[in-house]
Amino acid sequence: EKRGEVSGLHNWIRFYLLEKNSTEQFDYKGFIVKRGEVMASLKLLGKGALKKSGSLLIGTSPEYDMALYTMCFLSRRGKELCEV
C-alpha cells in the first residue's frame, strides 16, 4: 500500500489465495474488462486501501510472470512504465 492505494497484486494465484482466505482483509469490487485471452482488469479493496484499476495475467505460471516482469524491469530501468 502507498498513499492509501493498493500497489502490485498482479499474480492470479496470489489473488485467488487472498480471495479464498476469509481472515484476509480483501474485497473484490468487480471486473472491469477482459483484455485478450489471458489478461483482466479489476477493482479491489485490500486492508482498507483501494486499487481502482489493476490488471493481472490469468492462468500463467509464476515462472512466466517473474521472467516477464524481470525483463520489463531490466529493459525499462529508470524510464517510463513498461506496458506489458
C-alpha positions in Angstrom: 0.0 0.0 0.0 1.2 3.5 -0.8 -0.8 6.7 -0.4 -3.9 4.8 0.5 -3.9 2.7 -2.7 -3.0 -1.0 -3.1 0.2 -1.5 -5.1 1.1 -4.6 -7.0 -1.0 -7.7 -6.8 -0.6 -8.8 -10.4 -0.5 -12.6 -9.9 -3.7 -14.6 -10.3 -2.5 -17.2 -7.7 -2.0 -14.6 -5.0 -5.3 -13.0 -5.9 -7.1 -16.4 -5.6 -5.4 -17.2 -2.2 -6.4 -13.8 -0.8 -10.0 -14.2 -2.0 -10.2 -17.7 -0.6 -8.8 -16.8 2.9 -11.6 -15.3 5.0 -9.2 -13.8 7.5 -7.5 -11.6 4.9 -8.9 -8.1 4.6 -9.6 -8.4 0.9 -12.7 -7.4 -1.0 -13.0 -8.0 -4.7 -15.0 -5.0 -6.1 -15.6 -6.1 -9.6 -14.4 -7.0 -13.0 -13.7 -4.0 -15.3 -12.7 -5.5 -18.7 -11.2 -8.6 -20.2 -8.0 -7.9 -22.2 -7.3 -10.6 -24.7 -7.3 -14.3 -23.6 -5.1 -14.1 -20.5 -5.4 -10.6 -19.1 -8.2 -8.9 -17.0 -8.6 -5.6 -15.3 -10.4 -5.4 -11.9 -11.0 -3.3 -8.9 -10.4 -4.3 -5.3 -10.1 -3.2 -1.7 -7.2 -4.7 0.3 -6.6 -3.9 4.0 -8.8 -0.8 3.7 -6.8 0.5 0.6 -8.5 0.8 -2.8 -7.0 -0.4 -6.1 -9.1 1.4 -8.6 -7.8 -0.5 -11.6 -5.3 -3.3 -11.7 -4.6 -5.9 -14.3 -3.4 -9.5 -13.9 -2.4 -12.3 -16.2 -4.8 -15.3 -15.7 -3.5 -18.8 -15.9 0.1 -18.1 -16.4 2.8 -19.8 -14.3 4.6 -17.9 -11.6 7.9 -18.6 -13.5 6.4 -16.9 -16.6 5.3 -13.9 -14.6 8.7 -13.5 -12.9 10.5 -13.7 -16.3 8.2 -11.2 -17.9 8.3 -8.6 -15.1 12.1 -9.1 -14.7 12.7 -8.5 -18.4 10.4 -5.5 -18.2 12.2 -4.1 -15.2 15.7 -4.6 -16.7 14.8 -3.1 -20.1 13.0 -0.1 -18.7 15.0 0.7 -15.6 14.7 4.4 -14.8 12.4 5.1 -17.7 8.7 5.1 -18.2 6.4 2.3 -17.1 6.7 -1.0 -19.0 3.5 -1.5 -20.9 3.0 -5.3 -20.7 
